[in-house]
Amino acid sequence: MKYAVFTGAAGGLGSACAIAMAERDWTVFVADINEKALAEMGKNKNIIPLKVDITDEESVEQARAKVEETTDSLQAVINFAGIHAMSSLIEGDSPALVEKMLKINVMGMVRINKAFFDLVKKGKGRIVNCSSECGWMKPQPFNGPYTLTKYAVEAYNDSLRRELLCFGIPVVKIQPGSFKTNMHAAATASFDRMFENTEFYKHALTKLKPLMDFELKHANDLEHLVKAVIKAVEDDKPKHNYRVKNSRLIGTLELIPDKLVDAIYKIILS
């Protein structure tokens, strides 16, 4: 029997991946804070719902105790818990938003991996961390809070991978592009709030909106992400990272010097 703890798997990108793993005879501890979604996921006989607040040390320790009631080892820990919001870095309550996103997107991952590490080591398992295309592409305006958390995830993941080489424990990054999930509604809602409340950026956001709509319109089907996650957790020699349907449009900016990228944005947003 193969056991995995999968955070953020009761919604968003994670749920389809967790269900696919359950269908491949994994026992998946689906860790999330959404009780209603957890109850629905728990109808699958290979899924064990696990209510946990990854920002709270005590909640994580309680989750570990629940896992140990079933198994004393894990073959995978998969971190997909995260939130996204578009925001200016100088308007609104941006410090509070950045702090909240760091607590969930970064520190939650750090806390989960530390809490379950010895079970992974005993099970000769692996750790899979969900980053984003935003974690390696040039940062875009008004997506700064989310992007900086994913840059942090990239650095954390690579440092952890090298730290665990001596144990033979793979640490793998998933770098998804845009997929059809409820995160799109959240992104649109946060953009609309930013537009309504901005003092400085009405014109810039008006110009940027069609580009955001284009990216959301061309979001990908989750089956591509599911395949990548299955490879990450089951391949004997997984890759260090799996880039899954990253944006070709934004990706082209990687080929252009920063000075020219800045000039392009200045033209678009001015």
Backbone as CSV, one residue per row, in Angstrom:
resi,resn,N_x,N_y,N_z,CA_x,CA_y,CA_z,C_x,C_y,C_z
1,MET,0.840,-1.189,0.000,0.000,0.000,0.000,0.880,1.246,0.000
2,LYS,0.531,2.220,-0.843,1.267,3.473,-0.935,0.441,4.583,-0.274
3,TYR,1.114,5.376,0.570,0.446,6.432,1.312,1.025,7.793,0.942
4,ALA,0.137,8.786,0.830,0.567,10.157,0.527,-0.252,11.148,1.317
5,VAL,0.393,12.228,1.759,-0.293,13.398,2.288,-0.300,14.444,1.191
6,PHE,-1.477,14.981,0.888,-1.635,15.901,-0.240,-2.355,17.148,0.260
7,THR,-1.634,18.265,0.418,-2.259,19.492,0.915,-2.924,20.261,-0.223
8,GLY,-3.984,20.995,0.132,-4.693,21.788,-0.863,-5.392,20.941,-1.895
9,ALA,-5.737,19.703,-1.533,-6.259,18.751,-2.513,-7.776,18.645,-2.495
10,ALA,-8.447,19.513,-1.745,-9.900,19.482,-1.737,-10.488,20.553,-2.659
11,GLY,-9.642,21.135,-3.492,-10.105,22.147,-4.433,-8.952,22.634,-5.282
12,GLY,-9.245,23.512,-6.237,-8.195,24.079,-7.074,-7.490,23.032,-7.903
13,LEU,-6.171,23.161,-8.017,-5.386,22.252,-8.848,-5.254,20.860,-8.237
14,GLY,-5.298,20.772,-6.917,-4.942,19.522,-6.256,-5.962,18.410,-6.323
15,SER,-7.257,18.741,-6.360,-8.281,17.710,-6.210,-8.232,16.667,-7.317
16,ALA,-8.095,17.098,-8.560,-8.049,16.147,-9.674,-6.833,15.231,-9.563
17,CYS,-5.729,15.778,-9.101,-4.503,14.978,-8.946,-4.655,13.960,-7.821
18,ALA,-5.240,14.375,-6.703,-5.436,13.464,-5.579,-6.385,12.329,-5.956
19,ILE,-7.443,12.648,-6.684,-8.393,11.613,-7.118,-7.715,10.632,-8.060
20,ALA,-6.886,11.150,-8.968,-6.168,10.274,-9.898,-5.232,9.336,-9.143
21,MET,-4.573,9.834,-8.114,-3.700,8.981,-7.311,-4.505,7.913,-6.590
22,ALA,-5.662,8.284,-6.046,-6.521,7.313,-5.363,-6.968,6.210,-6.317
23,GLU,-7.217,6.579,-7.559,-7.627,5.588,-8.565,-6.488,4.659,-8.955
24,ARG,-5.259,5.052,-8.620,-4.090,4.222,-8.894,-3.618,3.510,-7.620
25,ASP,-4.564,3.300,-6.711,-4.356,2.524,-5.476,-3.427,3.188,-4.466
26,TRP,-3.322,4.495,-4.519,-2.706,5.229,-3.416,-3.765,5.468,-2.348
27,THR,-3.362,5.424,-1.087,-4.199,5.956,-0.020,-3.750,7.395,0.209
28,VAL,-4.662,8.323,-0.042,-4.301,9.741,-0.033,-4.965,10.449,1.144
29,PHE,-4.156,11.002,2.024,-4.653,11.874,3.080,-4.819,13.257,2.474
30,VAL,-6.049,13.627,2.190,-6.335,14.909,1.559,-6.432,15.973,2.652
31,ALA,-5.428,16.818,2.718,-5.319,17.828,3.777,-5.799,19.176,3.253
32,ASP,-6.802,19.729,3.915,-7.359,21.008,3.474,-8.101,21.625,4.646
33,ILE,-8.521,22.870,4.477,-9.271,23.564,5.528,-10.759,23.612,5.205
34,ASN,-11.129,23.229,3.977,-12.516,23.308,3.507,-13.255,22.021,3.876
35,GLU,-14.029,22.064,4.953,-14.692,20.865,5.459,-15.702,20.286,4.475
36,LYS,-16.461,21.127,3.813,-17.468,20.652,2.858,-16.812,19.907,1.704
37,ALA,-15.740,20.489,1.166,-15.028,19.847,0.060,-14.345,18.562,0.528
38,LEU,-13.827,18.561,1.744,-13.201,17.360,2.300,-14.207,16.224,2.405
39,ALA,-15.414,16.534,2.850,-16.455,15.512,2.974,-16.772,14.896,1.620
40,GLU,-16.807,15.720,0.593,-17.075,15.217,-0.762,-15.938,14.334,-1.246
41,MET,-14.699,14.762,-1.024,-13.539,13.968,-1.423,-13.507,12.635,-0.677
42,GLY,-13.963,12.646,0.573,-13.914,11.460,1.403,-14.839,10.337,0.959
43,LYS,-15.702,10.600,-0.011,-16.566,9.540,-0.548,-15.772,8.503,-1.323
44,ASN,-14.555,8.879,-1.752,-13.658,7.931,-2.419,-13.020,7.039,-1.356
45,LYS,-13.095,5.735,-1.534,-12.639,4.793,-0.504,-11.135,4.888,-0.240
46,ASN,-10.365,5.414,-1.172,-8.912,5.524,-0.986,-8.466,6.903,-0.528
47,ILE,-9.445,7.752,-0.192,-9.124,9.103,0.271,-9.554,9.258,1.725
48,ILE,-8.628,9.750,2.538,-8.900,10.019,3.957,-8.862,11.528,4.166
49,PRO,-10.017,12.158,4.451,-10.040,13.615,4.656,-9.263,13.998,5.911
50,LEU,-8.570,15.116,5.828,-7.715,15.554,6.929,-7.837,17.074,7.039
51,LYS,-8.674,17.536,7.965,-8.804,18.982,8.124,-7.553,19.516,8.800
52,VAL,-6.898,20.473,8.162,-5.668,21.033,8.724,-5.487,22.464,8.239
53,ASP,-5.071,23.316,9.149,-4.678,24.683,8.828,-3.154,24.694,8.783
54,ILE,-2.601,24.776,7.587,-1.151,24.646,7.443,-0.390,25.844,7.986
55,THR,-1.102,26.907,8.366,-0.436,28.063,8.975,-0.336,27.919,10.493
56,ASP,-0.901,26.840,11.042,-0.954,26.652,12.492,-0.193,25.393,12.889
57,GLU,0.823,25.573,13.715,1.696,24.460,14.108,0.912,23.340,14.799
58,GLU,0.022,23.711,15.698,-0.745,22.705,16.437,-1.653,21.909,15.509
59,SER,-2.277,22.586,14.554,-3.146,21.910,13.595,-2.363,20.899,12.765
60,VAL,-1.160,21.261,12.352,-0.314,20.355,11.573,0.086,19.146,12.414
61,GLU,0.420,19.362,13.673,0.798,18.252,14.556,-0.382,17.307,14.778
62,GLN,-1.581,17.864,14.892,-2.777,17.033,15.033,-3.018,16.207,13.764
63,ALA,-2.743,16.805,12.614,-2.883,16.084,11.351,-1.892,14.929,11.273
64,ARG,-0.685,15.166,11.714,0.311,14.101,11.723,-0.145,12.943,12.617
65,ALA,-0.692,13.274,13.774,-1.171,12.226,14.680,-2.274,11.404,14.020
66,LYS,-3.153,12.059,13.259,-4.215,11.346,12.535,-3.628,10.405,11.491
67,VAL,-2.615,10.868,10.773,-1.971,10.022,9.760,-1.358,8.790,10.421
68,GLU,-0.732,8.983,11.573,-0.057,7.876,12.259,-1.031,6.836,12.813
69,GLU,-2.318,7.182,12.863,-3.313,6.180,13.242,-3.488,5.140,12.150
70,THR,-3.076,5.490,10.923,-3.226,4.590,9.775,-1.901,4.004,9.310
71,THR,-0.843,4.820,9.307,0.448,4.358,8.787,1.602,5.023,9.528
72,ASP,2.739,4.345,9.564,3.933,4.938,10.180,4.954,5.355,9.132
73,SER,4.533,5.348,7.846,5.443,5.767,6.778,4.652,6.337,5.614
74,LEU,5.312,7.188,4.830,4.697,7.815,3.665,5.594,7.637,2.445
75,GLN,4.949,7.451,1.295,5.699,7.385,0.046,5.716,8.728,-0.689
76,ALA,4.890,9.661,-0.224,4.903,10.997,-0.847,4.228,12.019,0.059
77,VAL,4.771,13.218,0.036,4.087,14.409,0.543,4.012,15.376,-0.628
78,ILE,2.800,15.810,-0.945,2.588,16.700,-2.088,1.961,17.989,-1.576
79,ASN,2.601,19.111,-1.839,2.148,20.418,-1.347,1.529,21.244,-2.467
80,PHE,0.203,21.333,-2.453,-0.506,22.148,-3.438,-1.303,23.276,-2.786
81,ALA,-1.301,23.354,-1.464,-2.063,24.405,-0.793,-1.497,25.774,-1.158
82,GLY,-2.378,26.693,-1.499,-1.917,28.033,-1.859,-3.079,28.940,-2.217
83,ILE,-2.824,30.236,-2.188,-3.826,31.215,-2.594,-3.207,32.171,-3.605
84,HIS,-4.087,32.808,-4.376,-3.630,33.762,-5.385,-4.508,34.996,-5.335
85,ALA,-3.902,36.146,-5.467,-4.646,37.402,-5.599,-3.776,38.388,-6.341
86,MET,-4.415,39.178,-7.198,-3.696,40.238,-7.891,-3.758,41.509,-7.051
87,SER,-2.655,42.227,-7.021,-2.598,43.414,-6.163,-1.421,44.293,-6.556
88,SER,-1.596,45.585,-6.333,-0.458,46.502,-6.362,0.418,46.231,-5.154
89,LEU,1.681,46.583,-5.272,2.597,46.460,-4.139,2.690,47.734,-3.319
90,ILE,2.021,48.814,-3.768,2.109,50.082,-3.043,0.753,50.663,-2.681
91,GLU,-0.328,50.071,-3.192,-1.667,50.534,-2.838,-2.358,49.500,-1.965
92,GLY,-3.423,49.941,-1.293,-4.194,49.035,-0.468,-3.364,48.517,0.706
93,ASP,-3.807,47.401,1.276,-3.087,46.824,2.405,-2.162,45.720,1.900
94,SER,-1.239,46.130,1.012,-0.353,45.152,0.385,0.556,44.425,1.378
95,PRO,1.067,45.063,2.439,1.894,44.295,3.380,1.140,43.128,4.015
96,ALA,-0.130,43.350,4.378,-0.924,42.287,4.992,-1.172,41.154,3.992
97,LEU,-1.424,41.498,2.730,-1.656,40.474,1.716,-0.400,39.654,1.476
98,VAL,0.736,40.329,1.349,1.994,39.615,1.151,2.270,38.674,2.319
99,GLU,2.045,39.160,3.531,2.286,38.337,4.716,1.373,37.113,4.725
100,LYS,0.103,37.303,4.398,-0.845,36.185,4.362,-0.438,35.143,3.325
101,MET,-0.040,35.614,2.145,0.333,34.687,1.074,1.625,33.941,1.409
102,LEU,2.555,34.612,2.059,3.784,33.936,2.491,3.477,32.854,3.531
103,LYS,2.565,33.156,4.449,2.201,32.178,5.484,1.628,30.908,4.873
104,ILE,0.807,31.068,3.850,0.143,29.907,3.240,1.021,29.272,2.170
105,ASN,1.464,30.064,1.197,2.144,29.514,0.021,3.555,29.014,0.309
106,VAL,4.209,29.602,1.315,5.605,29.239,1.598,5.726,28.544,2.957
107,MET,5.362,29.249,4.027,5.562,28.695,5.356,4.705,27.458,5.612
108,GLY,3.534,27.395,4.997,2.718,26.187,5.119,3.433,24.978,4.559
109,MET,4.076,25.170,3.425,4.859,24.102,2.791,6.037,23.691,3.671
110,VAL,6.746,24.688,4.190,7.888,24.417,5.068,7.430,23.619,6.290
111,ARG,6.319,24.025,6.874,5.811,23.394,8.095,5.386,21.942,7.828
112,ILE,4.676,21.714,6.732,4.209,20.359,6.399,5.389,19.426,6.142
113,ASN,6.340,19.865,5.353,7.475,18.996,5.022,8.304,18.644,6.258
114,LYS,8.465,19.596,7.156,9.208,19.307,8.385,8.437,18.309,9.253
115,ALA,7.136,18.523,9.367,6.329,17.674,10.242,6.294,16.227,9.784
116,PHE,6.301,16.000,8.473,6.133,14.644,7.952,7.434,14.026,7.431
117,PHE,8.545,14.748,7.590,9.790,14.272,6.995,10.194,12.876,7.441
118,ASP,10.121,12.605,8.743,10.598,11.296,9.198,9.737,10.155,8.675
119,LEU,8.442,10.422,8.419,7.581,9.396,7.826,7.956,9.160,6.362
120,VAL,8.333,10.231,5.673,8.800,10.107,4.289,10.118,9.335,4.250
121,LYS,11.005,9.658,5.156,12.306,8.970,5.215,12.111,7.478,5.483
122,LYS,11.228,7.157,6.410,10.983,5.752,6.729,10.347,5.016,5.556
123,GLY,9.498,5.720,4.809,8.822,5.099,3.669,9.611,5.158,2.378
124,LYS,10.849,5.680,2.441,11.673,5.856,1.241,10.873,6.585,0.162
125,GLY,10.228,7.662,0.626,9.338,8.401,-0.248,9.969,9.618,-0.873
126,ARG,9.124,10.575,-1.233,9.584,11.795,-1.896,8.678,12.957,-1.538
127,ILE,9.163,14.150,-1.823,8.419,15.381,-1.566,8.191,16.089,-2.900
128,VAL,6.946,16.515,-3.122,6.588,17.230,-4.347,5.996,18.572,-3.954
129,ASN,6.594,19.645,-4.445,6.157,21.003,-4.097,5.620,21.719,-5.334
130,CYS,4.430,22.286,-5.197,3.838,23.014,-6.328,4.317,24.457,-6.323
131,SER,5.039,24.819,-7.359,5.445,26.198,-7.585,4.484,26.786,-8.623
132,SER,4.988,27.385,-9.654,4.158,28.014,-10.678,5.064,28.465,-11.814
133,GLU,4.461,28.733,-12.971,5.239,29.389,-14.017,5.746,30.740,-13.529
134,CYS,5.024,31.345,-12.586,5.445,32.632,-12.017,6.714,32.501,-11.185
135,GLY,7.077,31.273,-10.814,8.266,31.073,-10.015,9.560,31.164,-10.789
136,TRP,9.488,31.061,-12.122,10.720,31.136,-12.915,10.656,32.198,-14.014
137,MET,9.458,32.662,-14.369,9.353,33.693,-15.396,9.601,35.078,-14.806
138,LYS,9.864,36.042,-15.688,10.046,37.425,-15.254,8.774,37.908,-14.549
139,PRO,8.893,38.566,-13.409,7.711,39.035,-12.676,6.884,40.023,-13.498
140,GLN,5.568,39.882,-13.358,4.641,40.752,-14.079,4.043,41.782,-13.122
141,PRO,3.716,42.971,-13.622,3.116,43.991,-12.742,1.762,43.545,-12.211
142,PHE,1.480,43.921,-10.984,0.222,43.656,-10.288,0.013,42.179,-9.938
143,ASN,1.049,41.389,-10.101,1.011,39.998,-9.639,2.165,39.747,-8.663
144,GLY,2.691,40.839,-8.110,3.883,40.765,-7.272,3.755,39.906,-6.026
145,PRO,2.677,40.043,-5.231,2.584,39.237,-4.010,2.648,37.744,-4.285
146,TYR,1.913,37.288,-5.282,1.914,35.862,-5.621,3.275,35.443,-6.175
147,THR,3.824,36.255,-7.068,5.090,35.910,-7.700,6.214,35.775,-6.683
148,LEU,6.286,36.683,-5.729,7.385,36.607,-4.757,7.264,35.360,-3.892
149,THR,6.027,34.888,-3.636,5.899,33.637,-2.882,6.387,32.456,-3.700
150,LYS,6.143,32.491,-5.001,6.565,31.365,-5.831,8.069,31.392,-6.105
151,TYR,8.657,32.576,-6.158,10.128,32.645,-6.198,10.710,32.031,-4.928
152,ALA,10.065,32.305,-3.793,10.525,31.725,-2.527,10.379,30.208,-2.535
153,VAL,9.288,29.711,-3.094,9.085,28.263,-3.197,10.184,27.625,-4.034
154,GLU,10.555,28.281,-5.124,11.629,27.757,-5.983,12.938,27.617,-5.188
155,ALA,13.296,28.651,-4.455,14.544,28.618,-3.684,14.464,27.575,-2.569
156,TYR,13.332,27.532,-1.896,13.140,26.540,-0.827,13.241,25.127,-1.384
157,ASN,12.549,24.876,-2.485,12.548,23.539,-3.075,13.953,23.083,-3.456
158,ASP,14.707,23.955,-4.116,16.044,23.570,-4.581,17.009,23.372,-3.417
159,SER,16.881,24.212,-2.394,17.724,24.033,-1.209,17.394,22.715,-0.505
160,LEU,16.099,22.422,-0.379,15.687,21.180,0.277,16.128,19.960,-0.533
161,ARG,16.020,20.050,-1.854,16.440,18.921,-2.700,17.906,18.587,-2.455
162,ARG,18.748,19.600,-2.396,20.181,19.366,-2.205,20.481,18.905,-0.775
163,GLU,19.690,19.392,0.172,19.881,18.971,1.552,19.554,17.492,1.736
164,LEU,18.571,16.987,0.983,18.110,15.608,1.175,18.759,14.603,0.231
165,LEU,19.722,15.062,-0.557,20.426,14.145,-1.461,21.063,12.989,-0.696
166,CYS,21.576,13.273,0.498,22.267,12.230,1.252,21.324,11.131,1.725
167,PHE,20.014,11.411,1.735,19.041,10.399,2.126,18.412,9.694,0.921
168,GLY,18.724,10.173,-0.278,18.113,9.594,-1.473,16.638,9.919,-1.611
169,ILE,16.217,11.044,-1.026,14.807,11.456,-1.087,14.638,12.503,-2.186
170,PRO,13.942,12.180,-3.274,13.718,13.177,-4.326,12.822,14.312,-3.834
171,VAL,13.167,15.530,-4.236,12.336,16.706,-3.970,12.053,17.342,-5.332
172,VAL,10.793,17.359,-5.698,10.392,17.665,-7.076,9.519,18.908,-7.119
173,LYS,9.753,19.756,-8.129,8.921,20.944,-8.354,7.910,20.686,-9.459
174,ILE,6.674,21.118,-9.243,5.676,21.210,-10.310,5.486,22.691,-10.606
175,GLN,5.589,23.071,-11.879,5.474,24.475,-12.276,4.316,24.633,-13.268
176,PRO,3.083,24.704,-12.746,1.924,24.772,-13.644,1.756,26.143,-14.282
177,GLY,1.176,26.128,-15.474,0.707,27.355,-16.086,-0.720,27.621,-15.651
178,SER,-1.530,28.138,-16.549,-2.924,28.472,-16.238,-3.817,27.264,-16.505
179,PHE,-4.604,26.883,-15.495,-5.522,25.753,-15.623,-6.922,26.177,-15.201
180,LYS,-7.904,25.435,-15.687,-9.309,25.762,-15.448,-9.724,25.340,-14.043
181,THR,-9.615,26.275,-13.099,-10.009,26.024,-11.715,-10.709,27.260,-11.165
182,ASN,-11.190,27.145,-9.919,-11.842,28.292,-9.279,-10.863,29.404,-8.937
183,MET,-9.549,29.157,-9.119,-8.565,30.228,-8.918,-8.785,31.369,-9.913
184,HIS,-9.343,31.048,-11.078,-9.584,32.077,-12.081,-10.595,33.096,-11.578
185,ALA,-11.651,32.602,-10.932,-12.650,33.513,-10.381,-12.032,34.402,-9.312
186,ALA,-11.145,33.828,-8.499,-10.475,34.597,-7.456,-9.565,35.662,-8.068
187,ALA,-8.855,35.290,-9.141,-7.967,36.248,-9.810,-8.768,37.411,-10.391
188,THR,-9.879,37.089,-11.039,-10.720,38.124,-11.641,-11.309,39.030,-10.574
189,ALA,-11.774,38.430,-9.472,-12.366,39.217,-8.382,-11.337,40.161,-7.765
190,SER,-10.113,39.670,-7.550,-9.081,40.520,-6.952,-8.668,41.633,-7.913
191,PHE,-8.648,41.332,-9.220,-8.342,42.362,-10.218,-9.415,43.451,-10.190
192,ASP,-10.688,43.025,-10.133,-11.790,43.991,-10.124,-11.733,44.875,-8.880
193,ARG,-11.405,44.291,-7.723,-11.277,45.087,-6.498,-10.149,46.105,-6.628
194,MET,-9.049,45.660,-7.195,-7.906,46.549,-7.380,-8.284,47.714,-8.300
195,PHE,-9.018,47.418,-9.370,-9.432,48.451,-10.322,-10.366,49.457,-9.659
196,GLU,-11.291,48.956,-8.839,-12.258,49.838,-8.186,-11.588,50.778,-7.180
197,ASN,-10.543,50.311,-6.526,-9.953,51.050,-5.415,-8.671,51.805,-5.749
198,THR,-8.165,51.638,-6.971,-6.874,52.240,-7.281,-6.959,53.759,-7.406
199,GLU,-5.922,54.403,-6.941,-5.776,55.843,-7.124,-4.855,56.156,-8.290
200,PHE,-3.885,55.252,-8.542,-2.825,55.535,-9.502,-2.953,54.809,-10.841
201,TYR,-3.686,53.691,-10.882,-3.496,52.756,-11.994,-4.734,52.481,-12.846
202,LYS,-5.724,53.355,-12.856,-6.939,53.112,-13.651,-6.588,52.838,-15.111
203,HIS,-5.763,53.715,-15.681,-5.421,53.562,-17.097,-4.589,52.301,-17.325
204,ALA,-3.612,52.083,-16.489,-2.737,50.919,-16.657,-3.520,49.619,-16.549
205,LEU,-4.420,49.531,-15.588,-5.196,48.302,-15.400,-6.194,48.096,-16.545
206,THR,-6.708,49.197,-17.082,-7.591,49.088,-18.251,-6.837,48.476,-19.423
207,LYS,-5.593,48.882,-19.590,-4.785,48.345,-20.691,-4.382,46.879,-20.432
208,LEU,-4.201,46.543,-19.149,-3.732,45.202,-18.800,-4.843,44.157,-18.836
209,LYS,-6.088,44.581,-18.607,-7.208,43.648,-18.487,-7.342,42.701,-19.684
210,PRO,-7.253,43.170,-20.935,-7.375,42.235,-22.059,-6.291,41.152,-22.063
211,LEU,-5.081,41.491,-21.606,-4.014,40.495,-21.554,-4.321,39.413,-20.527
212,MET,-4.855,39.833,-19.367,-5.244,38.860,-18.354,-6.382,37.984,-18.858
213,ASP,-7.375,38.596,-19.488,-8.512,37.835,-20.012,-8.058,36.820,-21.058
214,PHE,-7.078,37.200,-21.870,-6.546,36.282,-22.887,-5.939,35.048,-22.232
215,GLU,-5.134,35.263,-21.200,-4.491,34.146,-20.507,-5.530,33.230,-19.861
216,LEU,-6.545,33.807,-19.222,-7.575,33.003,-18.571,-8.420,32.249,-19.591
217,LYS,-8.682,32.878,-20.718,-9.482,32.239,-21.766,-8.781,31.013,-22.325
218,HIS,-7.455,31.042,-22.343,-6.685,29.937,-22.915,-6.121,29.011,-21.830
219,ALA,-6.835,28.950,-20.711,-6.427,28.036,-19.641,-6.522,26.588,-20.121
220,ASN,-5.710,25.743,-19.532,-5.583,24.362,-19.987,-6.441,23.399,-19.168
221,ASP,-6.668,22.222,-19.743,-7.399,21.182,-19.044,-6.504,20.529,-17.993
222,LEU,-7.089,20.142,-16.888,-6.327,19.610,-15.758,-5.655,18.270,-16.052
223,GLU,-6.090,17.570,-17.090,-5.500,16.260,-17.389,-3.988,16.354,-17.596
224,HIS,-3.506,17.476,-18.124,-2.067,17.644,-18.346,-1.320,17.728,-17.016
225,LEU,-1.905,18.432,-16.065,-1.289,18.551,-14.749,-1.319,17.212,-14.019
226,VAL,-2.426,16.511,-14.131,-2.554,15.198,-13.479,-1.445,14.255,-13.952
227,LYS,-1.195,14.223,-15.245,-0.144,13.352,-15.789,1.220,13.704,-15.200
228,ALA,1.493,14.987,-15.067,2.790,15.421,-14.523,2.931,15.021,-13.065
229,VAL,1.875,15.178,-12.288,1.939,14.827,-10.870,2.123,13.322,-10.701
230,ILE,1.443,12.528,-11.505,1.606,11.071,-11.436,3.054,10.688,-11.740
231,LYS,3.651,11.322,-12.728,5.060,11.059,-13.022,5.940,11.457,-11.845
232,ALA,5.652,12.606,-11.258,6.473,13.106,-10.150,6.437,12.170,-8.945
233,VAL,5.297,11.534,-8.704,5.185,10.686,-7.510,5.502,9.217,-7.784
234,GLU,5.475,8.798,-9.078,5.635,7.367,-9.364,6.881,6.995,-10.152
235,ASP,7.458,7.925,-10.914,8.643,7.574,-11.697,9.812,7.204,-10.781
236,ASP,10.548,6.177,-11.182,11.700,5.754,-10.378,12.738,6.865,-10.258
237,LYS,12.918,7.604,-11.341,13.857,8.718,-11.332,13.136,9.970,-11.825
238,PRO,12.392,10.624,-10.935,11.642,11.813,-11.362,12.569,12.963,-11.739
239,LYS,12.084,13.828,-12.617,12.840,15.021,-12.977,12.855,15.989,-11.795
240,HIS,13.803,16.924,-11.831,13.844,17.939,-10.778,12.614,18.832,-10.827
241,ASN,12.123,19.113,-12.022,10.942,19.955,-12.148,10.137,19.581,-13.386
242,TYR,8.845,19.798,-13.287,7.920,19.540,-14.389,7.194,20.842,-14.725
243,ARG,7.530,21.425,-15.873,6.811,22.609,-16.349,5.612,22.126,-17.160
244,VAL,4.417,22.545,-16.727,3.196,22.001,-17.307,2.376,23.122,-17.939
245,LYS,2.364,23.149,-19.261,1.555,24.103,-20.016,1.799,25.552,-19.578
246,ASN,3.057,25.941,-19.504,3.375,27.324,-19.176,3.042,28.247,-20.339
247,SER,2.750,29.500,-20.026,2.301,30.462,-21.027,3.387,30.744,-22.064
248,ARG,3.054,30.527,-23.320,4.004,30.849,-24.393,4.153,32.358,-24.540
249,LEU,3.045,33.079,-24.335,3.075,34.529,-24.492,4.015,35.162,-23.468
250,ILE,3.807,34.842,-22.188,4.658,35.408,-21.142,6.056,34.803,-21.206
251,GLY,6.127,33.549,-21.645,7.413,32.879,-21.759,8.345,33.541,-22.755
252,THR,7.798,34.187,-23.769,8.650,34.851,-24.757,9.461,35.987,-24.129
253,LEU,8.947,36.534,-23.015,9.670,37.624,-22.350,10.994,37.150,-21.763
254,GLU,11.118,35.826,-21.544,12.382,35.284,-21.026,13.515,35.438,-22.032
255,LEU,13.156,35.617,-23.303,14.152,35.736,-24.359,14.603,37.181,-24.575
256,ILE,13.961,38.108,-23.841,14.185,39.528,-24.065,14.891,40.136,-22.850
257,PRO,15.901,40.974,-23.048,16.579,41.629,-21.912,15.598,42.427,-21.057
258,ASP,15.870,42.507,-19.762,14.976,43.202,-18.836,14.716,44.646,-19.251
259,LYS,15.730,45.306,-19.756,15.570,46.713,-20.155,14.505,46.851,-21.231
260,LEU,14.471,45.892,-22.169,13.474,45.934,-23.232,12.100,45.526,-22.714
261,VAL,12.068,44.557,-21.797,10.793,44.166,-21.183,10.165,45.360,-20.467
262,ASP,10.988,46.090,-19.725,10.485,47.289,-19.040,9.935,48.308,-20.033
263,ALA,10.617,48.458,-21.145,10.171,49.415,-22.167,8.822,48.990,-22.751
264,ILE,8.655,47.692,-22.970,7.390,47.177,-23.505,6.248,47.464,-22.536
265,TYR,6.492,47.163,-21.249,5.429,47.411,-20.264,5.129,48.907,-20.132
266,LYS,6.156,49.726,-20.241,5.918,51.163,-20.134,5.033,51.649,-21.270
267,ILE,5.246,51.109,-22.459,4.422,51.474,-23.614,2.976,51.006,-23.420
268,ILE,2.831,49.746,-22.951,1.495,49.171,-22.785,0.700,49.902,-21.699
269,LEU,1.368,50.226,-20.590,0.651,50.717,-19.423,0.604,52.229,-19.299
270,SER,1.424,52.936,-20.077,1.458,54.401,-19.953,0.285,55.042,-20.700
